[in-house]
Amino acid sequence: MSTAYYAHALKFPLEKFEGRKQLRCKGPKMELTLTQPDDWHLHLRDGNLLEGVVSHSASHFGRAIVMPNLKPPVTTTAAAVAYRESILKVLPVNSNFTPLMTLYLTDKTSPEEIKRARRSDVVFAVKLYPAGATTNSQDGVTDLFGKCLPVLEEMAEQNMPLLVHGEVTDTNVDIFDREKVFIETILKPLVQRLPQLKVVMEHITTMDAVRFVESCKEGSVAATVTPQHLLLNRNSLFQGGLQPHNYCLPVLKREIHREAIVAAVTSGSKRFFLGTDSAPHERRRKECPCGCAGIYNAPVALSLYAKVFEDAGALDKLEAFTSFNGPDFYGLPRNTSKIKMTRTPWKVPESFSFSFGDIIPMFAGETLEWQPSFM
């Protein structure tokens, strides 16, 4: 079906879109005061890379759900506690940033481990990576219903959310259809079988995901949304040559899907909240014959979210998306501190250099409109 058909069916304005929204500064200076946001999907890595990037998230966000796909993965509560300590040790002085830890679900995860995780007050969710779906997912789940059902039942009992990387890994499924097929073959049956299990569909990329989340009971299924999936479509992977720093998983989709996600996020729905999926990789691992997936957006994420909401005429709904919907879904208190967003031009660095190499941020070298600062 044509793009025009989808745009009409979903009542979206049909605009020419070549790959990414042009970022142009416009209008007079403006300031917004927001409750400090949280990042409900963040990769911090470990070792030198952790030490290099953590300040970019800690400078803006109060808390973050930290992904467990390290080498080796964080599969136990003890490992999550140790990882949390390593994050706290490298935080900037006087930082109040709080890492919220997760466990990496495997075929061998036990219900007893879920009980330990809940008692720890350190682990706040469990992450499902279908084996082979994305970076460091080789230890992920191979048979969710056959091998993990007792664990999922315990998670529902313990009110422990399941965070889903929603893609099938069947090589016979087109990579642009993997999210849609996952919803139909795994996620819908899971929600029907365990309606009491809280599920977050991470980094949604399609109108199919929007429709699925909106069809579920509010408070039981939600979704995180990244800056890249709000601002880029799949053209951004190829314009002017192959663009490795725009490559992430789930991969960018057609413009009709980007529009659907923007419409959902800026509607004021409580089902969607901020999750950057900021994923740092050294330049040499992105610009190589087999580059890895992941976009590093931590330094620019809040600026880009503000841009999206401003363009949609929905700045009044930005705070709920960044600061309220996430903690409300997780049953955690909202932050009490504030940040200020000022519409003033600032240039994104071309790269961030560290002793181990350099990292290219999203929209490197471009001028953004909104700049966050603590009050």
N, C-alpha and C positions, 0 to 999 in steps of 0.2 A: 504493500500500500504506500501511497505517496506521503511525503512530509506534510503537504497541505491537508490531507485527510486527517492525520493525527492531530495537527494543530487545531483543526475545526472541531474534532471530536472532544478534545480536551479543553477547548475554549481558551487556547493560548494565542497571543498575537504572534503571527508568523513573521519573523525577521530574517534578513540575510545574515548568515553567521558563518564566518570562514574558519574558525578554529578556536579563537580565544576572544574574550571581551577586550576591547581596546581600553586601556587604563589611562584616562585623561583627567587631570585635575580640573575642577569646574566649581563655579559658585563662590560665595563669600566664605570666610572662616566660620566654622561651626564647631560646637563642643557638645558632647554627650557624656553623661555620667551613667555608668553601668555598675551594677553589682559585679564583683570580680568573677570572671568566668572560670569554668573548669574545662579540661580537655578529657573527654571520655573515650579517647582512643589514641594512644601515644606510644611510639617506639623510642626508647632511650638507649638501647644497646648496652654494652658494658665496656669495661677497661678504658682505654684512652678516648675512645669515641664517646662514651657516656660523659666523661669529664669535659669533653669539648663542647657538647651540645646542650647539656642540661640547663644551663643558665638561660637559654633562649626561651624555654618553656616556663621556667621558674620566674622569669621577669614579668610574665603576663598572667599566668594561670594560678589559681589557688590550689587546685588538686588535679591529678591526672590518673586515669586508669592506664596502667603501664603494661604493655604487651609482654608475654612470656617467651617469645620465640628466639631465645638466645641459643648459643651452642656451648654446652648442652641445654635443652629447654628447661624451663622452670616447671617441673611436674609435681613437686611436693611443697607442702606448707613450709617445711624447713628451708627449702631452697628459696622460696618467696621471701621469707624473713631475711635471709642472708642478702638477697638482691636488694631489698629495701634498704638495708643498712649501707650497702655500697653506694646507693643513690644519695642517701642523707649525708654521707661523708664528703661528697664532692659538690654539694649545693653551695651557692654563694653565701657569704657571711650575712647573717640576719635574715635569710630567706625563710619564709613561712610555707613554702611549697610542700605539699603532702602527697607522696606517691601512694596510690591505691593499687595493691598488687593483684595479680591474676595467676591462675594455674593453667598450664598447657594440657588440654585433654588428650589422652592417648587411649589405645585399646585396653591398656592395663590399669588405668586409673580406678581406684576402689571407692566404694561408698564411705569407707572409714576415713579416707583422705579428705573427702568433702566435709565430713564432720569436724576433722581437725582444722580445716581451713576456716570454717565458720567460727569455731571457738577462738581462733587466733586474733581476731579483730584487725588483721593485716590484709587478708585475702578477701576481695569483694566480688569476684566473678571468676568464671571458668571460660577459657577460650577454645572454641572448636575450630581447628584448622583441618579441613579434609587433606589427607596425606598428598603432598605434591602440589598444593594449590598456590603457594606463594613462597616468599623468602623464608627459609628455615622451617618449612612445614613437612619435611620428610618423616618426622616422627609423629605426624598427626593421625587422625582417625581413619581407619580403613572400612569400618562397618559400624555405623552409628547405632542402628537398632539391634544388630546382632551382638555387639560387644559392649556397648555403653549404656544400655537401657537402665540397669540397676543404679548406675551413677546419676543419670538424668533424673530418675525418680527420687533419689536422695537430695539432689539439688533442689527439686521442687519442694521437698519436705523442709529443707533448710532455708528456703527463700534465697537461694544463691543463683544469680542470673547467669544464663548461658549467652556468651558473646559469639556470634557466628560470622565466620568468613564464608559468605554465601555463594560458593561456586562449586559445581561438580568438576571433577578432574578427568572425566572420560575423554580421551583424545578424539573420539568420534563426534564430540559436541563442539560446534564452532565456538571459539573463545569469546565471541561477542554475545553468545546465547547462554553461557554457563551460569550466570546469575538466575536467569529466567527458569532454566531447567532445574536448578537447585531448589527454587521455591516450590515448583510443582512436585518434585519427586522426594524431597527430604523435609523442607521446612513446613509445608502445609500438613503432611502426615504427622510430623512431630507435634505441632500445636494442637492438632486434633486428638492425638494420643495422650498428651500431657498438657491440658489447657491451663493447669496451675503453674507451670514452669514459666518464669520470666525470661524473655528472649530479647536480645538486642541484635538486630541485623546490622552489621557494621558496614560502613562506607558504601551505602547503597548507590547504585549507578543507573538504574533503569526505572521507567514508568511502571514496570511490572512490580518492582519492589515497593514503590510508593503505593500502588493499589493494594498490595498484600498487607502492608502495615496498616493502612487505613481501614482495611476490612476486619482487622482483629480487634479484640476488646481493648479499649484504652487502659493503659497501665500494665498490660500483660506482654505486649509486643511493641517495641520501639525501634528507632533507627538512628544511627549517627551519620553525619554528612560531612564530607571533607570540602575544603576550599577548591581543590582541583576539579571535583565533580560538579561544582556549582559554576565554575568559570571556563572550563575547557571541554571541548568535545574531541572526538577521535581524529579530526583533522589536525589537531595540535601535535600529533605524533609525527607528522610527515611534512609539514610546511617548511619549505626551504631546505629539505633534506631530513633524514632521520633525526628525531629529537629525543635522545635518551633520557634527558632530565624531565621529560613529561611522561615517561613510561612508569606506570604503576599497575598494581593488581588489586581489585578488579580493574581491567583496562578501561580507558575512557570510551564512552559510547557515542551514539548519534546525537545530533542536536535536539531531536524530539525528546530524548531521555533527559538531557541536561535541563531543558525547559520544564519538564514535569517535576524534577527535583527542586528547582528554584521555586516553582509555584507552591509546592507542598511546604517547603521550609519557611517561606515568607507569608504563609497563610495564617500563622498564629497557632497552628496545631501543636498540641503538647506531645505528640508522638515522635517528634524529631528534635534532635539536639546536637550540639557541637561535638565533633570528634575529628581531629585533624588528620589522623593516620600519618602524622609527620614521621618520615622514615629516612634517617640519615644514612647515606652511603658515600664513601670516598669517591672523588671524581674518577679515579682509575678503575673503579668497579662499575661505574655507570658508562664510561666511554671506553668500551672494550668490545671484542668480538661477540661476547655473550653477556651483555649488560644486565644488571640485576634490577628488580622492580622496586620502586619506592620514590616518593617525592618529598623533599625536605622543605616543609612549609612553616615550621615553628616560628621563625622570626617575622613572618608576614601574615600569619593566619588571621588574626583579629582585624587587620587592615582590609583583608580581602573579604571577610564576612560582612564587614560594614559596607563595603562597596556593593556587594550583592543586594543587601537590604535597602540601601539608598536607591539603587537603580530600580528596584521594585516598588519604591514609594512606601516602604514598610519599616523605616527606622524605628518606629514605635514598637515593633515586635522583635527587635534585635535582642534586647535584654533577656526575654524569656527563652529564646533559642540558646544564647550563650551561657546563661547563668541560672535559670530556674528549672527547665524541663529535665535536665540530666539528674541533678540531685533529687528532684521530686520522684523520678522513676526509681532511682536506687534507694529511696527512703532515707536519704541523708539530709542534714540541714543545709540550707542555702548559705553561701558565704555572706559575711557582714561587711567586709572591706569593699572599697570602691576603686574603680579605675576611670580614667578620663580618656575619651576618644576625641581627638581634635582633627578637624579636616585641615590639614596643612601638608603641603607636598614634602615627601622625603624619598630618597633614592635607595633602593635595595642594593646592598653590596653585590659586587660581581661574584664573590666567593667568600668563604670563611676559611682561613688558613690555620692549620694546627701542625704540631710537630710530626704527626703521622700522615699528613697530606691535606687536601682541601676538599670542601663540600660546596656544591652549587645550590643555592636556595631557589625556591620557586620565584619566577619573575625576576631573576637576577638582572641587575642593572637598570630596571625600569623604575619609573616614578609612581608611587602610590599616593592616594589621597588622604587616607585616614592614618593617624598615628596614635597608638595607645601609650598611656603613662599612668603611674600610680598617683593617687591623690594624697 
